[in-house]
Amino acid sequence: MGINNKKIIILLGPPGSGKGTQATLLAEKLDLYYFETSNIIEMAVHSHRAEEHVEVDGQKYTFGHEKELWEKGILCSPPFVVFLVEKKINELFQSGKGIVFAGSPRTMHEGEK
């Protein structure tokens, strides 16, 4: 499937509105990857050492700091999240898989990027 033929679906709504349920059904029915930003972040903060970092626009974001935010239920730094999201989207595009997003983007910064 060419890059212009990939399906991308974005579901937005308040907490508890059924975004995850609908995303799961769509992903199964249309053979899409259910993209859960929270899972991407969770995997990243648990699979890297605390002192490891990513650099975005000249600023360093350590996995340790982002994990602390995540564990407290505070949104991670938007540039850090965008970095992880872009990386995963590129991987999915290379594999030819379409995507269904539920509850993402979560901030204006994420949406603009």
PyMOL commands that place a pseudoatom at each C-alpha (Angstrom):
pseudoatom trace, name=CA, resn=MET, resi=1, chain=A, elem=C, hetatm=0, pos=[0.000, 0.000, 0.000]
pseudoatom trace, name=CA, resn=GLY, resi=2, chain=A, elem=C, hetatm=0, pos=[1.486, 3.350, -1.027]
pseudoatom trace, name=CA, resn=ILE, resi=3, chain=A, elem=C, hetatm=0, pos=[1.848, 6.199, 1.438]
pseudoatom trace, name=CA, resn=ASN, resi=4, chain=A, elem=C, hetatm=0, pos=[-1.117, 8.006, -0.161]
pseudoatom trace, name=CA, resn=ASN, resi=5, chain=A, elem=C, hetatm=0, pos=[-3.374, 4.959, 0.249]
pseudoatom trace, name=CA, resn=LYS, resi=6, chain=A, elem=C, hetatm=0, pos=[-2.953, 4.376, 3.969]
pseudoatom trace, name=CA, resn=LYS, resi=7, chain=A, elem=C, hetatm=0, pos=[-5.989, 4.753, 6.165]
pseudoatom trace, name=CA, resn=ILE, resi=8, chain=A, elem=C, hetatm=0, pos=[-5.630, 7.126, 9.096]
pseudoatom trace, name=CA, resn=ILE, resi=9, chain=A, elem=C, hetatm=0, pos=[-8.599, 7.551, 11.422]
pseudoatom trace, name=CA, resn=ILE, resi=10, chain=A, elem=C, hetatm=0, pos=[-8.623, 9.897, 14.432]
pseudoatom trace, name=CA, resn=LEU, resi=11, chain=A, elem=C, hetatm=0, pos=[-11.265, 9.515, 17.150]
pseudoatom trace, name=CA, resn=LEU, resi=12, chain=A, elem=C, hetatm=0, pos=[-11.704, 12.400, 19.576]
pseudoatom trace, name=CA, resn=GLY, resi=13, chain=A, elem=C, hetatm=0, pos=[-14.008, 12.734, 22.545]
pseudoatom trace, name=CA, resn=PRO, resi=14, chain=A, elem=C, hetatm=0, pos=[-14.181, 13.218, 26.292]
pseudoatom trace, name=CA, resn=PRO, resi=15, chain=A, elem=C, hetatm=0, pos=[-12.979, 10.549, 28.740]
pseudoatom trace, name=CA, resn=GLY, resi=16, chain=A, elem=C, hetatm=0, pos=[-15.318, 7.577, 28.855]
pseudoatom trace, name=CA, resn=SER, resi=17, chain=A, elem=C, hetatm=0, pos=[-16.984, 8.351, 25.521]
pseudoatom trace, name=CA, resn=GLY, resi=18, chain=A, elem=C, hetatm=0, pos=[-15.998, 5.038, 23.926]
pseudoatom trace, name=CA, resn=LYS, resi=19, chain=A, elem=C, hetatm=0, pos=[-13.030, 6.107, 21.815]
pseudoatom trace, name=CA, resn=GLY, resi=20, chain=A, elem=C, hetatm=0, pos=[-11.007, 3.063, 22.818]
pseudoatom trace, name=CA, resn=THR, resi=21, chain=A, elem=C, hetatm=0, pos=[-13.888, 0.679, 22.205]
pseudoatom trace, name=CA, resn=GLN, resi=22, chain=A, elem=C, hetatm=0, pos=[-14.561, 2.105, 18.754]
pseudoatom trace, name=CA, resn=ALA, resi=23, chain=A, elem=C, hetatm=0, pos=[-10.847, 2.201, 17.909]
pseudoatom trace, name=CA, resn=THR, resi=24, chain=A, elem=C, hetatm=0, pos=[-10.493, -1.474, 18.829]
pseudoatom trace, name=CA, resn=LEU, resi=25, chain=A, elem=C, hetatm=0, pos=[-13.453, -2.414, 16.624]
pseudoatom trace, name=CA, resn=LEU, resi=26, chain=A, elem=C, hetatm=0, pos=[-12.186, -0.332, 13.693]
pseudoatom trace, name=CA, resn=ALA, resi=27, chain=A, elem=C, hetatm=0, pos=[-8.658, -1.707, 14.015]
pseudoatom trace, name=CA, resn=GLU, resi=28, chain=A, elem=C, hetatm=0, pos=[-9.941, -5.283, 13.925]
pseudoatom trace, name=CA, resn=LYS, resi=29, chain=A, elem=C, hetatm=0, pos=[-12.432, -4.694, 11.100]
pseudoatom trace, name=CA, resn=LEU, resi=30, chain=A, elem=C, hetatm=0, pos=[-10.105, -2.670, 8.851]
pseudoatom trace, name=CA, resn=ASP, resi=31, chain=A, elem=C, hetatm=0, pos=[-6.779, -4.299, 9.824]
pseudoatom trace, name=CA, resn=LEU, resi=32, chain=A, elem=C, hetatm=0, pos=[-5.360, -1.085, 11.253]
pseudoatom trace, name=CA, resn=TYR, resi=33, chain=A, elem=C, hetatm=0, pos=[-2.865, -0.498, 14.042]
pseudoatom trace, name=CA, resn=TYR, resi=34, chain=A, elem=C, hetatm=0, pos=[-4.647, 0.869, 17.126]
pseudoatom trace, name=CA, resn=PHE, resi=35, chain=A, elem=C, hetatm=0, pos=[-2.318, 3.692, 18.109]
pseudoatom trace, name=CA, resn=GLU, resi=36, chain=A, elem=C, hetatm=0, pos=[-2.525, 4.422, 21.822]
pseudoatom trace, name=CA, resn=THR, resi=37, chain=A, elem=C, hetatm=0, pos=[-0.140, 7.226, 22.698]
pseudoatom trace, name=CA, resn=SER, resi=38, chain=A, elem=C, hetatm=0, pos=[-0.172, 6.198, 26.357]
pseudoatom trace, name=CA, resn=ASN, resi=39, chain=A, elem=C, hetatm=0, pos=[1.077, 2.714, 25.430]
pseudoatom trace, name=CA, resn=ILE, resi=40, chain=A, elem=C, hetatm=0, pos=[3.835, 4.152, 23.233]
pseudoatom trace, name=CA, resn=ILE, resi=41, chain=A, elem=C, hetatm=0, pos=[4.977, 6.369, 26.119]
pseudoatom trace, name=CA, resn=GLU, resi=42, chain=A, elem=C, hetatm=0, pos=[4.748, 3.527, 28.636]
pseudoatom trace, name=CA, resn=MET, resi=43, chain=A, elem=C, hetatm=0, pos=[6.862, 1.219, 26.477]
pseudoatom trace, name=CA, resn=ALA, resi=44, chain=A, elem=C, hetatm=0, pos=[9.444, 3.960, 25.908]
pseudoatom trace, name=CA, resn=VAL, resi=45, chain=A, elem=C, hetatm=0, pos=[9.877, 4.973, 29.551]
pseudoatom trace, name=CA, resn=HIS, resi=46, chain=A, elem=C, hetatm=0, pos=[10.162, 1.354, 30.660]
pseudoatom trace, name=CA, resn=SER, resi=47, chain=A, elem=C, hetatm=0, pos=[12.584, 0.263, 27.933]
pseudoatom trace, name=CA, resn=HIS, resi=48, chain=A, elem=C, hetatm=0, pos=[15.207, 2.987, 28.432]
pseudoatom trace, name=CA, resn=ARG, resi=49, chain=A, elem=C, hetatm=0, pos=[17.535, 3.837, 31.301]
pseudoatom trace, name=CA, resn=ALA, resi=50, chain=A, elem=C, hetatm=0, pos=[16.621, 6.945, 33.299]
pseudoatom trace, name=CA, resn=GLU, resi=51, chain=A, elem=C, hetatm=0, pos=[19.662, 8.884, 32.081]
pseudoatom trace, name=CA, resn=GLU, resi=52, chain=A, elem=C, hetatm=0, pos=[19.002, 8.174, 28.400]
pseudoatom trace, name=CA, resn=HIS, resi=53, chain=A, elem=C, hetatm=0, pos=[17.469, 11.061, 26.503]
pseudoatom trace, name=CA, resn=VAL, resi=54, chain=A, elem=C, hetatm=0, pos=[16.116, 12.263, 23.210]
pseudoatom trace, name=CA, resn=GLU, resi=55, chain=A, elem=C, hetatm=0, pos=[16.971, 15.671, 21.818]
pseudoatom trace, name=CA, resn=VAL, resi=56, chain=A, elem=C, hetatm=0, pos=[14.273, 17.747, 20.173]
pseudoatom trace, name=CA, resn=ASP, resi=57, chain=A, elem=C, hetatm=0, pos=[14.974, 21.240, 18.835]
pseudoatom trace, name=CA, resn=GLY, resi=58, chain=A, elem=C, hetatm=0, pos=[18.165, 21.438, 20.891]
pseudoatom trace, name=CA, resn=GLN, resi=59, chain=A, elem=C, hetatm=0, pos=[16.536, 20.445, 24.188]
pseudoatom trace, name=CA, resn=LYS, resi=60, chain=A, elem=C, hetatm=0, pos=[17.158, 17.139, 25.961]
pseudoatom trace, name=CA, resn=TYR, resi=61, chain=A, elem=C, hetatm=0, pos=[14.311, 15.112, 27.453]
pseudoatom trace, name=CA, resn=THR, resi=62, chain=A, elem=C, hetatm=0, pos=[15.446, 12.323, 29.759]
pseudoatom trace, name=CA, resn=PHE, resi=63, chain=A, elem=C, hetatm=0, pos=[13.477, 9.128, 29.999]
pseudoatom trace, name=CA, resn=GLY, resi=64, chain=A, elem=C, hetatm=0, pos=[13.805, 9.270, 33.786]
pseudoatom trace, name=CA, resn=HIS, resi=65, chain=A, elem=C, hetatm=0, pos=[12.101, 12.661, 34.040]
pseudoatom trace, name=CA, resn=GLU, resi=66, chain=A, elem=C, hetatm=0, pos=[9.394, 11.716, 31.555]
pseudoatom trace, name=CA, resn=LYS, resi=67, chain=A, elem=C, hetatm=0, pos=[8.775, 8.476, 33.468]
pseudoatom trace, name=CA, resn=GLU, resi=68, chain=A, elem=C, hetatm=0, pos=[8.309, 10.469, 36.690]
pseudoatom trace, name=CA, resn=LEU, resi=69, chain=A, elem=C, hetatm=0, pos=[5.703, 12.651, 34.991]
pseudoatom trace, name=CA, resn=TRP, resi=70, chain=A, elem=C, hetatm=0, pos=[3.968, 9.614, 33.513]
pseudoatom trace, name=CA, resn=GLU, resi=71, chain=A, elem=C, hetatm=0, pos=[3.867, 7.801, 36.865]
pseudoatom trace, name=CA, resn=LYS, resi=72, chain=A, elem=C, hetatm=0, pos=[2.299, 10.879, 38.522]
pseudoatom trace, name=CA, resn=GLY, resi=73, chain=A, elem=C, hetatm=0, pos=[-0.397, 11.050, 35.849]
pseudoatom trace, name=CA, resn=ILE, resi=74, chain=A, elem=C, hetatm=0, pos=[1.005, 14.290, 34.448]
pseudoatom trace, name=CA, resn=LEU, resi=75, chain=A, elem=C, hetatm=0, pos=[1.186, 14.665, 30.678]
pseudoatom trace, name=CA, resn=CYS, resi=76, chain=A, elem=C, hetatm=0, pos=[4.724, 14.121, 29.418]
pseudoatom trace, name=CA, resn=SER, resi=77, chain=A, elem=C, hetatm=0, pos=[6.557, 16.967, 27.696]
pseudoatom trace, name=CA, resn=PRO, resi=78, chain=A, elem=C, hetatm=0, pos=[4.834, 17.582, 24.338]
pseudoatom trace, name=CA, resn=PRO, resi=79, chain=A, elem=C, hetatm=0, pos=[8.092, 17.578, 22.280]
pseudoatom trace, name=CA, resn=PHE, resi=80, chain=A, elem=C, hetatm=0, pos=[9.045, 14.224, 23.875]
pseudoatom trace, name=CA, resn=VAL, resi=81, chain=A, elem=C, hetatm=0, pos=[5.626, 12.788, 23.028]
pseudoatom trace, name=CA, resn=VAL, resi=82, chain=A, elem=C, hetatm=0, pos=[5.780, 14.096, 19.453]
pseudoatom trace, name=CA, resn=PHE, resi=83, chain=A, elem=C, hetatm=0, pos=[9.228, 12.518, 19.029]
pseudoatom trace, name=CA, resn=LEU, resi=84, chain=A, elem=C, hetatm=0, pos=[7.896, 9.104, 20.127]
pseudoatom trace, name=CA, resn=VAL, resi=85, chain=A, elem=C, hetatm=0, pos=[4.714, 9.414, 18.062]
pseudoatom trace, name=CA, resn=GLU, resi=86, chain=A, elem=C, hetatm=0, pos=[6.564, 10.413, 14.883]
pseudoatom trace, name=CA, resn=LYS, resi=87, chain=A, elem=C, hetatm=0, pos=[9.009, 7.552, 15.320]
pseudoatom trace, name=CA, resn=LYS, resi=88, chain=A, elem=C, hetatm=0, pos=[6.209, 4.993, 15.688]
pseudoatom trace, name=CA, resn=ILE, resi=89, chain=A, elem=C, hetatm=0, pos=[4.170, 6.443, 12.811]
pseudoatom trace, name=CA, resn=ASN, resi=90, chain=A, elem=C, hetatm=0, pos=[7.211, 6.214, 10.525]
pseudoatom trace, name=CA, resn=GLU, resi=91, chain=A, elem=C, hetatm=0, pos=[7.702, 2.570, 11.538]
pseudoatom trace, name=CA, resn=LEU, resi=92, chain=A, elem=C, hetatm=0, pos=[4.046, 1.826, 10.774]
pseudoatom trace, name=CA, resn=PHE, resi=93, chain=A, elem=C, hetatm=0, pos=[4.174, 3.607, 7.418]
pseudoatom trace, name=CA, resn=GLN, resi=94, chain=A, elem=C, hetatm=0, pos=[7.248, 1.598, 6.455]
pseudoatom trace, name=CA, resn=SER, resi=95, chain=A, elem=C, hetatm=0, pos=[5.350, -1.597, 7.309]
pseudoatom trace, name=CA, resn=GLY, resi=96, chain=A, elem=C, hetatm=0, pos=[2.379, -0.512, 5.176]
pseudoatom trace, name=CA, resn=LYS, resi=97, chain=A, elem=C, hetatm=0, pos=[-0.060, -0.463, 8.096]
pseudoatom trace, name=CA, resn=GLY, resi=98, chain=A, elem=C, hetatm=0, pos=[-2.875, 2.077, 8.485]
pseudoatom trace, name=CA, resn=ILE, resi=99, chain=A, elem=C, hetatm=0, pos=[-3.587, 3.655, 11.867]
pseudoatom trace, name=CA, resn=VAL, resi=100, chain=A, elem=C, hetatm=0, pos=[-6.542, 4.450, 14.093]
pseudoatom trace, name=CA, resn=PHE, resi=101, chain=A, elem=C, hetatm=0, pos=[-5.847, 7.049, 16.800]
pseudoatom trace, name=CA, resn=ALA, resi=102, chain=A, elem=C, hetatm=0, pos=[-8.024, 7.360, 19.901]
pseudoatom trace, name=CA, resn=GLY, resi=103, chain=A, elem=C, hetatm=0, pos=[-7.607, 10.388, 22.139]
pseudoatom trace, name=CA, resn=SER, resi=104, chain=A, elem=C, hetatm=0, pos=[-4.529, 11.620, 20.373]
pseudoatom trace, name=CA, resn=PRO, resi=105, chain=A, elem=C, hetatm=0, pos=[-3.343, 14.297, 19.828]
pseudoatom trace, name=CA, resn=ARG, resi=106, chain=A, elem=C, hetatm=0, pos=[-3.780, 15.369, 23.450]
pseudoatom trace, name=CA, resn=THR, resi=107, chain=A, elem=C, hetatm=0, pos=[-2.264, 18.846, 23.280]
pseudoatom trace, name=CA, resn=MET, resi=108, chain=A, elem=C, hetatm=0, pos=[-2.167, 21.666, 20.718]
pseudoatom trace, name=CA, resn=HIS, resi=109, chain=A, elem=C, hetatm=0, pos=[1.568, 21.076, 20.316]
pseudoatom trace, name=CA, resn=GLU, resi=110, chain=A, elem=C, hetatm=0, pos=[0.981, 17.413, 19.408]
pseudoatom trace, name=CA, resn=GLY, resi=111, chain=A, elem=C, hetatm=0, pos=[-1.774, 18.334, 16.968]
pseudoatom trace, name=CA, resn=GLU, resi=112, chain=A, elem=C, hetatm=0, pos=[0.279, 20.993, 15.226]
pseudoatom trace, name=CA, resn=LYS, resi=113, chain=A, elem=C, hetatm=0, pos=[3.257, 18.681, 14.793]
for i in range(1, 113): cmd.bond("trace and resi %d" % i, "trace and resi %d" % (i + 1))
show_as sticks, trace
zoom trace
